[in-house]
């Protein structure tokens, strides 16, 4: 599915700020993902054309970063850190709890496509684990009770067509 004209325009406007189109790649991927929910090969090729890059270079970046989704599924994607510091703070138990709460295993989406649960490598917030990324927002010092409240809130949150999923704040804050 081709990008909407508004998205194409936004990507061109972002690219115009830089001397080289590839400098705009990350924000361009966000624009496309915000519109389409995930990044298909067709979309990546379109972005490559807009930025004067090769499709393979665009695909390499989109595949490297866990915040970009190559497959559709999950309006709300929970990316829970499973690396050592978070694991020592209870990430594994938290992931099991979330699997039970959502009725899916890590790596899967709920049948209605609303939620996806992923276990990812270090999110760079090791001092406040367990940590989860939801959209572009970090949730720190998570407990089963905190993730329950986040999931429950998102169960009824509206999902406007064609827009990125709304976010909620958790009570957990990074430690200083
Ligand atoms: S180990 Fe979890 S954020 Fe670094």
Boltz pocket constraint, residues with backbone or C-beta under 6 A from the ligand:
constraints:
  - pocket:
      binder: B
      contacts: [[A, 81], [A, 82], [A, 83], [A, 84], [A, 85], [A, 86], [A, 87], [A, 121], [A, 122], [A, 123], [A, 124], [A, 125], [A, 126], [A, 127], [A, 129], [A, 131]]
      max_distance: 6.0
